[in-house]
Amino acid sequence: MTTYPLRRLRLRLGDEHREAVAVALEPFELGGERYLPVPAQAEATFEVQRAVSGDVFRLAFESRLHGPCMRCLQDAVADVRIDAREYHETAEGAPKDMLSEYVIEGELQLSQWARDSIATALPAQILCRPGCAGLCMVCGKDLNVEPHTHEETVSDPRWAALEALRDE
């Protein structure tokens, strides 16, 4: 996990610090499937600006997640561009909503912040291609490779009692 020690910064009001950092990225578990960030370390630009009552952080990087398509289970890729900002008030007794959850004991948790930023930037579904047809609900075949339909709808005998009630 990548952290950044904020105590080493010697910024005055209005000063800015910028540097390149390598941020370790952790795999994601989405819908029971594993998605790996490639590369496992993102080259990010990290900035800190000292404001009157606190610090403004910025983290910018690009990443790519590899894993199964959410419709057909073929290989899929999701590219994400992150430009995240956080504010952390440094005054004593600051309200909780003005404190960054990523600042813990004087260290900024860059890996956790990067992971959460990727999670919010992901598309609703990670697909192998736009308009992926998915898998057939009856036989499980890939509809992108073998488009087909099934003529008969075979009902499950366990539902027969409920279907009898529908006719009444």
Summary of the structure (lengths in Angstrom):
residues: 168
radius of gyration: 24.2
end to end distance: 62.7
largest distance: 79.7
contacts: 412
relative contact order: 0.17
helix: 17%
strand: 40%
